[in-house]
């Protein structure tokens, strides 16, 4: 039992440790980050083609500010309409915290974006805001699904769909060369850390208080 609890403790802390490792490594320009980025860039950029690129350009807009805000408002409205107040607060907290923390880290690290981008975009590169948004949006939807969908078949199908869409959004940023792979990895980890934190605040903490 103690070993199991220790294992879960390590698993819960891994995303934060991974995020801190990337933040420190990128800010200090450690060589392993460059090697990691170049290796994955070579693979993902090898997928570029005249037929696929326009589709990637369209899909990556899902993480842009206006579409993301619109989708978030729709999800929030549906949760409130169905009476899922705690889930709505959980989702809203994820969106607000994700945007704020991502912005602060970008201003702190100030990593320039890669050259030869396939779309026009400004701002700093680390971490990837689209990847943070992807993890928070689809990660929240996964948790909402576990709380609201009774059918195991539909639950598993929707969870797998969310995971695929989340990863594709992150990959699109490297494909279009607007982010380094380490930016995307850090964005996904940051989103996961925020999800873990808000889940503890809204669910585990309250459950332990009522125990």
Beta strands, then each sheet from edge to edge (+ up, - down):
end
